[in-house]
Amino acid sequence: MVPPVAHGYSFHETNDKDFTVVIVAIASLVCVSLLAIFKAYINKCTFFEYIKTVVYYITTAVLVSSVFYVAGNLLTRFIEEHGFFDLSSSGGVSLLPHAIIPSLASV
């Protein structure tokens, strides 16, 4: 629950996508680190196993997050290049740019 809350708060405060990504990455890394530390503590690991467990989970989290961040950027670029979304001046994103949506005021 911490990373989505961090995203909502940081995006609400700044509307800066890069800042929001950094804040969510830091919050996620802190959460994964704490969970790894608690897991190593509960399993009564030796010092070497303790460090090994924490590094394993932090490395996994960083690698998976990086792969999905790059995949998201590539997918966004692909969608923009092929024009799947109409980013018109009306400010909305529409999959059906020519669809007529009746107004509730006219009903």
Stockholm file with secondary structure:
# STOCKHOLM 1.0

chainA/1-107         MVPPVAHGYSFHETNDKDFTVVIVAIASLVCVSLLAIFKAYINKCTFFEYIKTVVYYITTAVLVSSVFYVAGNLLTRFIEEHGFFDLSSSGGVSLLPHAIIPSLASV
#=GR chainA/1-107 SS CHHHHHHHHHHHHHCCHHHHHHHHHHHHHHHHHHHHHHHHHHTTCCHHHHHHHHHHHHHHHHHHHHHHHHHHHHHHHHHHHHTCSEECTTSCEESSTTCCCCCSTTC
#=GC SS_cons         CHHHHHHHHHHHHHCCHHHHHHHHHHHHHHHHHHHHHHHHHHTTCCHHHHHHHHHHHHHHHHHHHHHHHHHHHHHHHHHHHHTCSEECTTSCEESSTTCCCCCSTTC
//
